[in-house]
Each structure stands twice: as C-alpha cells, then as structure tokens.
Amino acid sequence: MRLALEFGRFLWLFGVLALFELLLLSPVFAQGPTFQQRKDETIAKADRLFGQRYTPVAGKPMRLYDKQTETGPPDAVIFWHGSSYVIELVFAADATVARIVLQPEALLHSDSWTDVPQTLELSPAEIQWLIASANVIRPLGDVRANAPNFCFCSGKNRYCVDHYKLATVDHYHEQQVNEQGFPVVALKDIRIMYKESVVGIVEDARVDRNQRHLKVAGQWYHGEKPGVEIFDKAEIGSLVQLVTYGCHANQKACVALPPESSRHGADELVQSRFGIGASD
C-alpha cells in the first residue's frame, strides 16, 4: 500500500511538472505582458547606457545568421560603439538577456576576422566598462577568482574567460607588432555569456553528428563533446538538470553541461567554440 502511495505521488509530481512546462511553452504565456515588459525595460536601460542604435550601412549586406547552427536571425538590438565597433544585446526565449557582445562592426557582415581591419582594437579598460554596463542590464554576480581565470593560445591568438557567479566574460586578443617593432597583445572583442539553469522533462532525443541531443522545454541541447553521460543516458520522460551559457532563442541546439561541472565546463565551451586545445 505504501509503495502504491509513493508511486501515486511520483505520477502527480510528474504531471504537475509537465503541465508547468507546457504553460511555459504556450505562445500565449510566452508573449504575455510580463515577457514583453521585461524586454522593453531591458532595451530602455540599454538605450540609456549605449546611446545610438545601429543602422545597417547601405550597400553592405548583413550576415543575418549562421544557417548551420541557427534557425534565423537572433532576437537582438545593436548599438554603435565608436565608429568601428558595435554592441549586440541578444535575448533568450524568455526575454532575458542571453549575451552581450562587443565586436567589430565588420563581423555583422562577415564571419571571418580576415575581413576586419588589422588596426582595430579595444582598450583593455573596456572589459571592466562593459562588465559595469552589463551589471545594470543583467547582473553577472561576483567574480569567482582573480581574472583572467583561464586562457589558451593558438598561434598569435589568445582566448581568455573570466568566471562570474551568473556569467562568463570571454575576451579574444591577438598578438601584433607595434610601430616600434615590439610585440603587443591587442584586445579584439568581448563576450558576456549569461548562465542559465535548465530543469525539465526530456521531451525528445536525437543523434546528430555522433552526439546525442536532448529536447527540454522546447529547446535542443547537447554536450560540449561526445560522450557526456547525462546526454548519453537520459531517457525521454526523465527529469534532467543542465547549465548553459549564452543560449539564445534562434539556436538550433545549445551546448549544455551537468551542473556539477559548470565551471570547468565553461572553459571547455570556450575551447570548443574555437576548436582549439588549451594551454594556461
């Protein structure tokens, strides 16, 4: 009798979670005033912080999205930062900010750094400026250790990540030679990737490029590399917990991690983003 009662409670809890998840995915719920109000308030803050909105330059077609990894253009607002850089505010499916990117304007039209003028660079102080601005829009939480927490190199390129409680700050540098012939390291772009905890029922599963993907709350997720246990073993209908960074609404599949490995995994996410091995 006791076993039957426990099983009944489990079924009840499962039903409540499934109903809640369906409500979250409902178009009526997702487009409700709370979501739109949240987004409007965020954009208003960004307008005050960053100023001039970006207007596409005539005769320069936009690289709207990556057809291999995205379903369409991101839900984003773009601002000018000086005359050659832009700040891109990218939203998640729930209208929270998923990422804030400070990058050369040229990358709005091309996916290759070879199309970015070699002389473009940011001041190192702009990392802290962008973090302070981002904290007004969506807090990053406390920094976990002295920054940078982790860097790895590939040729003249250096990729670093700083860990905060609620986000990572990725920054890309390039080694160059200055006018005096001395090597210098130039800061090229900064990306704030917000952490999201995902708890939900596995709705579906698939295998794509030798990796098993899980669908949770309408979004597909996969590990940073093949063989991550939670992705290989989770069954449809089971409850899973994942952590993802910078996942936005138009991604075909977001990279996610088990909660217990979220910090070390965030370093690996930066590596996998560029397909490069690490070296501190």
N, C-alpha and C positions, 0 to 999 in steps of 0.2 A: 504493500500500500504506500509506504513512504517513498519507494522508488518511483511509483507512478505519479505521486505528487510532485517530486523533483523534476521529472520529465515534463509534466504539465507546465511547471514554472518556466522551464527552458523554452518550451514552444511559445509560451506567452511573451517572454522577453524577445525571442527571435522575431515574432510578429510585430511587436512594438518598434524594434529597430528597423525592420523592413519598411513599415509604414512611414516612419520618420524620414527614412532615406528617400522614399517616393515623393514625399511632400517637398523635400529639398530640391528634387529634380523637376518638380512640376513647373512648367513655364509660367503659370500664374504666380507661384511663390517666388520664382527666381526674378521675375520682372516687377515685383511689388515695389511699393513706395520706399521700403527700407533699403533695398538694394540701390535703387536709383538715387535716393537721398544720400547714401553713403558715398556713391561715386561723385555726385555733384559737389559735395563738401570737400572731397579729396582734390578734385580739379580746381576748386576755388582756392584752396591752400597753395596748390602748385602754381597757379596764376600769380599769386602774390609773391611767391618765392623766386620764380624763374622768369617771369615777365613775358617777353614776346613769344607768341606761338609761331611754330614753324609753318611756313607756306612753301609747298613744292616749287622748285625753280623751273620756269618754263623751258621746255626742250630737254629736260633731264628726267627720263622715266624713273619712277620709283621701283625699287626691288621690294615688292609688296610682301612676299613671304617665300619661305622655302617649301616647295611643293613636296619634297621627300619627307619632311618632318612636321609640316603644319597643314591644317585644313583650310586656312585662309589668312588674310591679314590680321595681325593682333589687334585686340581692343586696346588702343593706346592713344596717348596725347603727346605731342612732340613740341619741344621748345628750343629756340635758338640759345646757344651758349657761346658768346662771341660771334665771330664771322665764319668760323670753320668747324665748330663743334655743335652737337645737339644733345639735349637731354630727353630721353624717351621714358615715359611713365606707362608701364604695361600692367593691365588689370587681369586678375584671375576671374574664374567663372562666377565667384560670389561677390564681385565688385570691389574686393580688397586689392591693394597694390601687390603684384607678384614680383616685380623687379623694377629697378630704376637704373638706366644705362646712360652713361656719359661717354659719347663716342664721336669720331669724326663724321661730319655730315656726308662725306663721300660714301660711307658704308650704308647709307639709306638707298644708294643707287647701285651698289656693287657688294658682292660677298667676299671680295679679295682685298687684302691690305696692299697689294701692289698698285691699286688704284687710289691709294691715299698718299698725298704729298709727303715726302720723306721728312720735311721740316716741321710738320705738325707735331706738337707735344703739349702736354698739360703740366702745370706747376705741381710739384709734389704736395703742396699745401691744399690742393683742390680735393684730395682724398678726404681730409677732415672737413672741408667745406661741404662736400656732397653728403657726408655722413650726418653733419649737423642739420642740413636741409631735409634730408630723408627722415630724420627723427621727428620733424614737425609733421610730416605726412603720415608716416607709419613708423613707430619706434623700432629700433634694432635691438634694444636691451643692452646690457653691459657687455663690454668686450671680455672675452674669456681668458686672454693672456696678452702679453706684450706683442704688438703687431710689428711686422707680419708674422703670422703663426706658421706659415708653411709656404715655401717657394720651390719651384723646379724650373730647370733651364733646358732649352733646346737650341743649340747654336747661339745666335745673338738674341734670342727671345727669352724673356724671364716672366713667369706667371706666378702670382702670389695670391694667397687667400688669407683673410683675417676673419676669425670666428667671433661672432656676437651671439648672445643668447637666442635671438629671434631671426638671425640672418647671417649670411656670409658677405664679405666685401672682396670681390675678385678684382685684381688690377694687373694689367699687362704692360710690360716695359720692353724696350728694345735698346740693345747696346749700339751706340753710334760713336763716331769720332767728331769732336768739335773742331772749330776753326783753327785752334792751336795744335791740333793733331793728337789730343788726349782722348782716351775712351771715356764716354759718359753714358749714363743709363737714362733714357728718356721715357717718361710715363705717357702711354698712348691711349688707354681707356680704362674706365672704372665701371664695375657692375655690382649693384647691390641686389642680392638674391634672397628673398624672404622665405623663411622656413614655414612650412605648413604640416601639421599633423593630420594624417588621414586615418580615420577609423570607420570601418563599414563592412558590409557584406560583399563577398566576391560574387558579382553578377554573371561574369563570363570569363573565359580563359582562351588564349590562343598562343600559337608559336609563330614567331616572326624572326627571321634571320638567326635561327638557333637559340632564340631567347623566348622564354615563356612570359607572356604578358597577362596581367590581371585587370579586370574592369571593376572599379569601385566607385559608386556614386556617379556613374555616367562617364568617368574618365579612365583611360587606359594608363597603366603603369608598368614599368619593367625595371630590373636591377641595373646597376652601373656596368655589370658584365655578366656573362652566362654563369649559371651555377649558384646563384644566390638562393639559399634554402627556402626562404619564405615564398618565393615565386615558383620554385620547382614543386613544392609540396602542398600549397594551399589549394583547397578544393572549392568548387562552385558551391555557394551557400554557407561557406565558413566565414568567420569574423576575422579580419586582419587589421593590423596597425602598421602604418608606414609613415615615413618622413620624406618630404620632398622640398626642393629649393627652387624658387623662381618658376614654378609651374603656372603657365597661363592658359587662357581659355581655348586658344586655337591649336594647341599642340596635339598631334596625333597620339603620342604616348609620352608621359613624363617619367624621368628617371627618379626612382624612389629607393629608400633604404629602410632596413629594420630600425626601429627606434634606438636600440642599444648600440648601434654602430654609426649614429648620425654624424658625430664629429669627424671621426676618421674617414667615414664615407664621403663627407663633404669635400675633403681633399681629393679623394679619388674621382669625384664628379668633375672637379676642375681638370684633372688629368684626362679623363675620358672625353671631356668637351673638346680638347685639342688633340687627343690621340697620342699623348706623349708620356714617356716614363718619368719618374720623379727623381729629384736629387736635391736634398736640402742644401 
